[in-house]
Amino acid sequence: MSFVHERFREIFASTPVILAPMEDVSDAVFRTLCRQLGAKLCVTEFVNVEGLLRGCRHAKRKLALDADDQPTAIQIYGSDPTRLAEAAEVAEAAGPVFIDINCGCWVPKISGRGAGAGWLRNPSAMVAMANMVVKRASMPVTIKTRIGWGPESEMPIVELARRLEDAGVAALTVHCRTANMGHSGAADWQWARRAREVVNIPVIVNGDIRSAQDARRALDETGCAGVMVGRRAIEHPWIFREVNALLGEGRELDSPTAEERIALCKEHLIMNTRARGEPAGVRVTRRHLAGYLHGLHGAAALRRMLNACDSLDGCLAILDEAMARRAA
């Protein structure tokens, strides 16, 4: 087995739970918060190769990795294999631990143009693209994909996994839904198991990992090297410490306290505002509030007040008042 594959086994052996790439979510601020809560390996938001190669400001922001933002992989997406290979070279200069290619985004404006899960319409073209990027890159290249484009009769993931390994792909993340399913239905983790059984590279299982118990069950059922958490982390980033405790120590942790939940809201608001300014930093935090404040007395009213406030000071005052009411 190659050195690259051995290295990946070491990485994933020590990082069984990974933060997924999510557009306008898995930015540097959110990665920092997730690392504080136990996420050891993160993947960036997906970066459009055309924007990256043009040097656009948005792509540069996504590419920036601070010294303490490691290990982090950079995910790129596009429909042109040559441009993907060129973009991989550019992304390498940012210092990621590896380059990941998005072959799983089902959103029509991405997949409809042949990028993301659009590659699953033509698995042979996907393999050729992967081979081109691997040959151009000087660091490991991985792929995140779905189990297929359409119905189960057209599910290519098992044979595709073999072919991607032969093309030099160093690891594979399998979101266990088809592209046509989007976020609907249940993820079938057995497809990750089937893919894992036919390759020697690490396979990561993704989809419906909503708790530490889910993570343990997914790993037990598939034998995969790790789990990747996406949507659940948006509302409950504590999942990383919970998975680590269960897998590493056999302990089930208590849910975060109300004080922890309010403190995380404040920290996220402050960090997002520093990174994006006002009101953008305040507004981009709102998608997390329903999960962060879950279970608090008066949570719905608290969210309404926060959603109506565009200033950092105003939001912090609302949260401080909520904390004071708890202490009274």
C-alpha positions in Angstrom: 0.0 0.0 0.0 1.3 3.5 -0.9 2.5 6.0 1.6 -0.4 8.3 0.7 -2.9 5.6 1.6 -1.1 4.8 4.8 -1.1 8.6 5.7 -4.8 8.8 5.1 -5.4 5.9 7.3 -3.5 7.6 10.1 -5.4 10.9 9.6 -8.8 9.2 9.7 -7.9 6.9 12.5 -7.4 9.9 14.8 -10.3 12.0 13.3 -13.4 9.7 13.1 -15.7 12.7 12.8 -15.2 15.4 10.1 -16.9 18.7 9.4 -18.5 18.6 6.0 -18.1 21.3 3.3 -21.2 23.4 3.3 -21.7 26.6 1.3 -21.7 29.8 3.4 -21.5 27.6 6.5 -18.1 25.9 6.8 -16.2 29.1 6.7 -13.2 29.9 8.9 -15.3 31.2 11.7 -17.5 28.1 11.9 -14.5 25.8 11.5 -12.9 27.6 14.6 -16.0 27.0 16.7 -16.3 23.4 15.6 -12.6 22.8 16.4 -13.2 24.2 19.9 -15.9 21.5 20.2 -13.8 18.6 19.0 -13.8 18.7 15.2 -10.2 17.8 14.3 -10.5 17.6 10.5 -12.6 20.2 8.5 -13.4 20.8 4.9 -14.0 24.3 3.5 -17.0 25.6 1.7 -16.9 24.4 -1.9 -14.9 26.8 -4.1 -15.9 27.5 -7.7 -12.9 26.8 -9.9 -13.7 29.6 -12.3 -13.9 32.1 -9.5 -10.7 30.7 -8.0 -8.8 30.9 -11.3 -10.0 34.4 -11.9 -8.8 35.4 -8.5 -12.2 36.7 -7.3 -12.5 38.0 -3.8 -15.2 35.5 -2.7 -13.1 32.5 -3.8 -10.0 34.0 -2.1 -11.9 34.4 1.2 -12.9 30.7 1.1 -9.3 29.7 0.3 -7.7 31.5 3.2 -6.4 29.1 5.9 -4.9 30.5 9.1 -2.0 28.7 10.8 -4.4 27.3 13.5 -7.0 26.2 10.9 -5.4 22.8 10.4 -5.9 20.2 9.3 -8.3 21.5 6.7 -9.1 20.3 3.2 -10.1 22.6 0.4 -13.0 21.5 -1.7 -13.3 22.6 -5.3 -16.1 22.1 -7.9 -16.5 22.6 -11.6 -17.5 20.9 -14.8 -14.3 21.2 -16.8 -11.6 18.7 -15.9 -8.8 20.9 -17.1 -10.0 23.8 -15.1 -10.4 21.6 -12.0 -6.8 20.4 -12.4 -5.6 24.0 -12.7 -7.6 25.0 -9.7 -6.2 22.2 -7.6 -2.7 23.6 -8.2 -3.8 27.0 -7.1 -5.6 25.7 -4.0 -2.5 23.8 -2.9 -0.7 27.1 -2.3 -3.1 27.8 0.6 -1.7 24.8 2.5 -4.6 22.4 2.9 -4.0 18.9 4.1 -5.6 17.6 0.8 -7.8 18.7 -2.1 -11.3 17.4 -2.3 -13.5 17.4 -5.4 -17.2 18.0 -5.0 -19.0 15.4 -7.0 -22.0 15.3 -4.8 -23.8 18.7 -4.8 -27.3 18.0 -6.1 -28.5 21.6 -6.3 -29.7 22.2 -9.9 -27.7 25.3 -10.5 -24.6 23.3 -9.8 -25.4 19.8 -11.0 -27.4 21.0 -13.9 -24.2 22.5 -15.4 -22.3 19.3 -15.0 -20.5 20.1 -11.8 -21.1 18.5 -8.4 -23.3 15.5 -8.7 -23.7 16.2 -12.4 -20.5 14.1 -12.8 -22.5 11.1 -11.8 -24.4 11.2 -15.1 -21.2 10.1 -16.7 -19.1 8.0 -14.3 -16.4 7.4 -17.0 -15.9 11.1 -17.4 -15.8 11.5 -13.7 -13.0 8.9 -13.4 -11.0 10.6 -16.2 -11.4 14.0 -14.5 -10.2 12.6 -11.2 -7.2 11.0 -12.9 -6.3 14.4 -14.5 -6.5 16.2 -11.2 -4.5 13.6 -9.4 -1.7 13.8 -12.0 -1.6 17.6 -11.8 -1.7 17.9 -8.0 1.3 17.4 -5.7 -0.9 16.5 -2.7 -3.6 13.9 -2.0 -6.8 14.3 -3.9 -10.1 13.0 -2.5 -13.7 12.9 -3.8 -17.0 13.5 -2.1 -19.9 12.0 -4.0 -23.4 10.5 -3.8 -24.3 6.9 -4.5 -25.7 7.7 -7.9 -27.7 10.1 -10.0 -31.1 8.5 -10.3 -32.8 5.3 -9.3 -31.1 2.3 -7.6 -31.0 0.5 -10.9 -28.5 3.1 -12.0 -26.4 3.1 -8.8 -22.7 3.2 -9.8 -21.0 3.8 -6.5 -19.4 0.4 -5.9 -17.8 0.1 -9.3 -17.1 3.8 -9.3 -15.2 3.5 -6.0 -12.9 0.9 -7.6 -12.3 3.0 -10.6 -11.6 6.1 -8.6 -9.0 4.3 -6.5 -7.3 3.1 -9.7 -7.3 6.7 -10.9 -5.3 7.7 -7.8 -8.0 9.1 -5.5 -6.7 8.9 -2.0 -10.0 8.8 -0.1 -13.7 8.8 -0.8 -16.6 10.3 1.1 -20.0 8.7 0.2 -23.2 10.6 0.9 -25.6 7.7 1.0 -28.4 9.3 -1.1 -28.8 9.7 -4.8 -28.6 13.1 -6.4 -32.3 13.0 -7.2 -33.1 12.5 -3.5 -31.6 15.8 -2.5 -32.1 15.8 1.3 -35.3 13.7 1.2 -35.6 10.1 2.3 -33.2 8.2 4.5 -29.5 7.8 3.8 -28.7 4.1 3.2 -25.3 3.6 4.8 -24.9 0.1 3.3 -23.8 1.7 0.1 -20.8 3.1 1.9 -20.1 -0.4 3.3 -20.3 -1.9 -0.2 -17.9 0.7 -1.6 -15.5 0.3 1.4 -15.4 -3.5 0.8 -14.0 -3.2 -2.7 -11.2 -0.6 -2.1 -8.1 -0.1 0.0 -8.5 3.6 0.4 -10.3 5.2 3.3 -14.1 5.6 2.8 -16.0 8.1 4.9 -19.8 7.7 5.4 -22.0 10.7 5.2 -25.7 11.4 5.5 -28.1 11.3 8.5 -25.3 11.4 11.2 -27.3 13.3 13.7 -26.0 12.1 17.0 -23.0 10.3 18.6 -25.1 7.1 18.6 -25.7 7.5 14.8 -21.9 7.9 14.3 -21.1 4.8 16.2 -23.8 2.8 14.4 -22.7 4.1 11.0 -19.1 3.0 11.7 -20.2 -0.3 13.1 -22.4 -1.1 10.2 -20.1 0.0 7.4 -16.5 -0.4 8.7 -15.7 3.0 7.3 -12.8 5.1 8.4 -14.9 7.9 9.7 -18.1 9.8 9.5 -18.8 13.3 8.0 -21.3 15.6 9.7 -23.0 18.3 7.7 -26.5 19.7 8.5 -26.5 18.5 12.1 -23.4 20.6 12.8 -25.2 23.8 11.7 -27.7 23.5 14.6 -25.7 21.4 17.1 -21.9 21.7 16.7 -21.6 20.0 20.1 -22.0 16.8 18.1 -18.2 16.7 17.6 -17.4 16.5 21.3 -20.2 14.0 21.8 -18.9 11.7 19.1 -15.4 11.9 20.4 -16.5 11.0 23.9 -18.6 8.1 22.8 -16.1 6.6 20.4 -13.0 7.4 22.4 -14.1 6.9 25.9 -17.4 5.1 25.7 -19.1 8.1 27.5 -22.4 9.7 26.6 -22.3 13.4 27.3 -25.1 15.5 28.7 -26.7 18.0 26.3 -25.2 21.4 26.4 -26.5 23.7 29.2 -28.5 26.8 28.6 -25.5 28.8 29.6 -23.3 27.0 27.0 -26.0 27.6 24.3 -26.2 31.3 24.9 -22.4 31.7 25.2 -22.0 30.0 21.8 -24.6 32.3 20.2 -22.7 35.3 21.5 -19.3 34.0 20.4 -20.5 33.1 16.9 -22.1 36.6 16.5 -19.0 38.4 17.6 -16.7 36.3 15.4 -19.0 36.6 12.4 -19.2 40.3 12.8 -15.5 40.7 13.0 -15.1 38.6 9.8 -18.0 40.1 7.8 -18.9 43.4 9.4 -22.5 44.5 10.3 -25.1 43.6 9.4 -23.8 40.7 7.3 -22.1 39.0 10.2 -25.2 39.2 12.3 -27.5 37.9 9.6 -25.4 35.0 8.6 -25.5 33.7 12.1 -29.3 33.4 12.1 -29.4 30.1 10.4 -27.8 28.6 13.6 -30.1 30.1 16.2 -32.9 27.6 16.1 -30.5 24.8 17.0 -28.3 26.8 19.4 -31.2 27.9 21.5 -33.1 24.6 21.3 -34.8 23.7 24.6 -34.4 27.0 26.2 -37.4 28.5 28.0 -38.9 31.1 25.7 -36.6 30.1 22.8 -39.1 31.0 20.1 -39.6 34.6 21.4 -35.8 34.9 21.8 -35.2 33.9 18.2 -37.8 36.4 17.0 -36.1 39.2 18.7 -32.6 38.2 17.5 -33.9 37.7 13.9 -35.3 41.3 14.0 -32.1 42.8 15.2 -29.2 43.7 12.8 -26.7 45.1 15.2 -24.2 43.1 17.2 -24.6 45.2 20.3 -28.4 44.7 20.1 -28.1 41.0 19.8 -25.7 40.7 22.6 -28.0 42.8 24.9 -30.9 40.4 24.0 -28.8 37.4 24.9 -27.4 39.0 28.1 -31.0 39.8 29.2 -32.0 36.2 28.6 -29.1 35.0 30.7 -30.0 37.4 33.5 -33.6 36.2 33.5 -32.2 32.6 34.0 -30.1 33.7 36.9 -32.9 35.7 38.6 
